[in-house]
Amino acid sequence: MRPTILTAWILRQLVIRFALALAILLALYVVGDFADRLNAYLDKPLWAILELYAFKSVVIVQQLLPAAMILGAAATASGIARHGEWTALRALGFGQSSFLLPALAAFGAIAVIGIAFDEFAVTRAGPIVDRLLVQKFNRWGDYRHFYFPARWQRVEGMFVFIRGDREMDGARLRDVTMFEVDSHFQLIRRVDTPLLRHLDGATWVAEDATTQRFHDDAAQALVREPSARIALPGTSSTTFAPRVGRPEYMRVSELLQQSDQRQQSSNATIRARLALHGRFAYPASGAIGTMVAMLLALRSRKSGQLVQALLETMGIVIGLYAALLISKGLAMGAHIPPPVAAWTPGILLASLGALLWWRSSSLGRSLRLRVRALFGTP
């Protein structure tokens, strides 16, 4: 069997099993989600339910992508080992690289497709799902948190509370109250204005402003000015007009813009940065996990190969999603940077894969034999 024929055969097996795993996982999710929300669908028209799940399936495919890649790779490697092809190919001189390199190429390509799918399909379907849940099923969830503009925003030493509308892409703000505080978080000044408009740079103009200063917990008399200039360091005309929506459903360009805008107003950028790095790290972690799954499945076993392979694969999938949740929680708590949180699961899987490869390689076996001979261990 020539290497090109072997590579084509392996690629075909990988793609078929990946597609089958993704279809099974998607079907299981849709059935489980529908059963869980059945009470909310009883009095709704069928076309509305079908529309919801049509767009929701797009979002779920992206979320299930790493699990489908890992399961597809494990099923392929386990089937090859179980039916004796792996033993025969090893006897012909083919090593693990003859499987791992085509798998890495295939799932690397799938990961790139997943990134593009997330960028162009999920970013459109996600907001539609949120809107359909609110408009047609009256299920708000955390819709208000993501789709209503933030009323409170913080700039250096100043808290800005916006009650009214935002006009001209945030350059004009209606009904605004600003609170200036010192390094000890003590209130220094309060400014109320019916209209705050951007002048230039970081300078804003408060029309018909009412200012009240505080000193030693005592408030001075109100000072009214028809027009007062106020410096808000680090702001621009678009600082107070961040795009609403879930960061996970924004495109890369929008996430970069959001990070800049929110940094200007000292708002938390953690979720946007997590979504930005996760756009690339999440599919990559799945591709790396396939290498671990295949290395485990190709190990020689005397019995129970299929059951053991399934258990090991499920362990990899559960470990991947557990690492994602833990690292995300640590990032949201400001314990680790968002880029570290996004890439940590992939790094852990890569480390595990390198260890498994070293243990199964001729170099690893020779080193272990030398260590055993040195210490006199059997």
N, C-alpha and C positions, 0 to 999 in steps of 0.2 A: 504494500500500500504506500503510494508516494505521499510525501508530506503535504502537498497541495490538496490531494484527495482527502487525506485525513483531516486537514484543517477545515475544508468545506463541510465535511460530515459533522465535525464537532460544532461548527457554527450553526448548522441547521438544527442540530439537537438542542443547542442552547436557546436559540430563538423560539423554537416550538414550545419548549418547556417554560420559558419565561412568559410567553403569551398565555399559555394555559394557566400558569400560576396567577398571573395578573387578573385573568377573567374569573377564576375561582374566588380570589380574594375580593374582587369588586362585587361579585354576586352575593357573597356572604355578608359583606357590609351593607349592601342595599336592602337585603332581606331583613337583617337584624335591625337596621335603622328604621325601616318601615314598620316593623312589628313594635318597636319601642315607641313610635309616635302615632300609632294607629288611632288612638282616641282623637287626636287633633285632625285626622284626615277623614273621619267618618262622614261629616256633613259638607265635605268639599268636593267640587267637581273633579272627575277623573283627569280631565285635560290639565288642570292646575297641578295635580300631583305628578303627572308625567313630565310636565315642563320643569318642575322643581328638581326632579331626580335626573333629568337630562343634563341640567347645568351642574347639579351637585356631583354627578359622576365624573365630570371633568376635574373637579377639585380633588375628589377622592383618589382618582388615578395617580395624581402627582404625589399624594400622601402615601399611597401603597407601593410606589415605585421601588424603593430600596428593598422592602420585604419580598416583592415579586422577583427581583433580580437574585436575591440570596436563595430563595426557594427554588427558582429555576436552575441555578448553577448547581445546587446540592442534588437536585433530582437527576440532572444530567450525569454528574460524576458518580452518584450512587448507582444509577442504572448501568453505566459502563463497567463499574467494578463488580457489580452483582452478577452480570451476565458473562463475565470472564473475558470481555474484550480488553480490560486493563492488563490482566495477566499476559494475554497473548501479545499485546503491543509492547509490553516491557521486555518480553522475550525477544522481540524483533529489534530492540535497541531504542525504543521511544521512551523518553523520560517524562517527568511531570511538566516540563516546559512545553511539551507538545500539546498539552491541554490548557495550561495556565495562560500562555501567550494568546491563543485565539480567544479564550474567555475574557481576558483583559481587554483585548481589542473590541470584542462584541459589546461588553457591558460598559466600556468607556464610551463607545458610540451611543449606546442607549442613554447613558448619563447626560451626554451633550444634548441629545434629543429631548430628554426630560427637562433640562435647563431652558431650552427654547420653548417647549410646551408650557412650562410655568410662566415664562415671560410673556407669551403672546396669547395663550388660551386661558390659563387659570386667572390671570389678572383681569380678564373680561368676565369669566363665568362667576368668580367669587362674589363680586358686588351684586350681581344679579340674584344669586342665591340669597344673600342677606336681604335684599329688597323684596323678593318673593315671600320670604318667611314673615316679614312684617306686614306687607300689603294684603296677602291672600290667606295667611294662616295666623296672623295676629300673634306671632312669636317673636318678641323683641330681643331676648337674650341680652347681649352686650352691644346692641346696635347703637344705642345712644352714646356709648363711650367712644365709638370710633367714627360715627357719622355726623356728630354734632360738633361745631367748632368749640375749641377750648375757651372757656370764659376767663380763666386765670392763666396768666403767663408771667414769667419772671425774667427780668433783665438785670444787669449788674446793680445790686443794691436797691432794686425797685420791683414791686409787684404791681401788675397791671390787671385790672378787672374790667372786662368789656361786657357791658349789658346789652348794647344795641347792635346795629348792623355794621358790617364791614364793607366799605365801598372802595371802588377803584383798586381792587386786588389788595386790600389791607392798608392802602395809603390814607384812608379816611375812616375813623372809628367813631361810632356814636355812643354817647352816654358812658363815659369812661371815668374810673376812679383809680388813682395811682397812690401807692403807699411806699414811701422811701424809708428804709431801715438802715441802721448802722451795723458794724461788725458784730455787735452783741445782740442783734435782732431786736433792737429797741426802735420804736417808731419815731422818726424824725419829722416827716412831713406827709401831709395828705393833700392831694390835688383832685378836685372834681371838675369835670368839663363835659358839656353836651356834645362837643366835637373836638377830636384830636386828629390833626392832619399832619402828614409828613411834609417837611420843608426841604431839607437836603441832608445827605449823610446820615448822621445819627441824631439830628435835630428835629424836633416836633413842635408844633404850635398848638397850644390849648386855647380854644376860643371860649370867651366868657368864663374864665377859670376862677375857681374858688380855692384858695390855698389856706391851709391851717398848719402851723408849725408846732412841734412838741419839744419841750425841754424839761427834764426832771419830772416827767409824768404830768406836766402841766401844759395845757393847750393854750396857745395865744389866740387872739381875736382873728376872725376870718378876714382874709384879704381878697378882694375881688378885682380881677383884671380883665379888660376886654380881650386881651391877647397876651399870652405868656409863652415864651420859648422854654422848652424843656429838653434837656439832653438825656437820651437813652442810649448809653454806650453799647456798641456792638450791634445796633439795629439798622434796618434799612426799610425801604417802602413796602417790602413784601414780608417782613418779619412776622407780622400778626395775621398773616393769611396762609397758614399751612394747609395743605390739601387734607381733607377729611377722608377717612377710610382706613381699613386695616393695612398695616405695612406689608403683610404677607401678600396682599392683592395689588401692590403697586409695582410698577416697572422699575428697573434699575435706575434709570435717569430720574424718576420721581423720588426714589429712595435717597439718592445722592442729594437732590435738591432739598428734600425734607430734613436731612441731617444738617445741612448748612443753615437752613432757616431756624431750626429748633436749637442749634448751638448758639445762634445769635441771641436768642431769647432765653438761654440757659435752661431750656426744657430738657427733659430726659430724652436722649437719643438712643437708648439701649434697644428698644423694640425695633426701631427702623434699621439700626446697624445689624441686629440679629437677622432680620429678614434679608438684608442685603447680602451678608456672608452666607446665610442659609440657602439662598438661591443657588449657590454653587456647591457648598459643602454637603448639602443633603443628598443629592444624587451621587456625588463622589463617594460618600460614605457607603452607599449601597453597592457601588462598583467594587470598592475595596473589600466589603463584606463577602462578595462572591468568591474572592480568592481564598479567604479563610474557610468558607463552606466547602470549596472544592478540595482544599488540602486535607480537611478532616475526612471527607467522603472517600478520598482515594487511598486512605490508609488501609492496609491489609487487615482483615478481620476474619475470625474463624466462623462466627455465627452472629445472627441478629443484626446484620449490616444495615438493612433498610430501617428497622426501628431505631437503631442507634443513630443513623444518619439524620432521621427526622427529628429526634430529640436534640441532637447537636445543632441542627439548623434552627429549630425554634429557640434554642438558647442564644444563638447569635442574633436572631431578630429581636428577641425580648431585650437582650443586652444593649443592642443598638438604640432602641427606642427609650430604654431606661437611661442610657447615657445622654441622649438628647434632652430628655425632660430634666435630668439633674443639672446638666450644664446650663440649660436655659434658666432654671430657677436660680442658680448661682449668679448668672449674668444679670437677671432682673433685680437681684438683691445687691448688685454692684460689688460682688465679691471677686469676679473675674471679668476681664474685658469681653465684649461681645464676639470679636473675631476668635478668641480662644475658645469660647463656649461653642461656637458654630463648628469649629474644626476638630475639637477634642474627640468626639466619637470616631471620626475617620482615622485620627492619629492612633487611637487605642486599637482599632481593628488592624491598622497597618502594622503596628508593633506585634500583635498576636500572629498575624500572617507571616511576618519575617521570622518569628520564633519557630512556627510550625515548619516553614520551608527549611530553616537551618537544621532542625532536628531530622528532617527526612532526607537531606542532601548527603552526598558522600563525604563532604568536608565535615559536616556535623557528626556523622557516624564515626569517622576516624578520630576526631577530637574526643568524643566520648570514650572510645576504646582506649585511647592514650591516658585519659584521666583515670579510668578504671584500673588500667595496668599500673599506673603510678601509685595509686592508693591501695592496690591489692584487692579491689572490690570485684565481685563476679559480674 
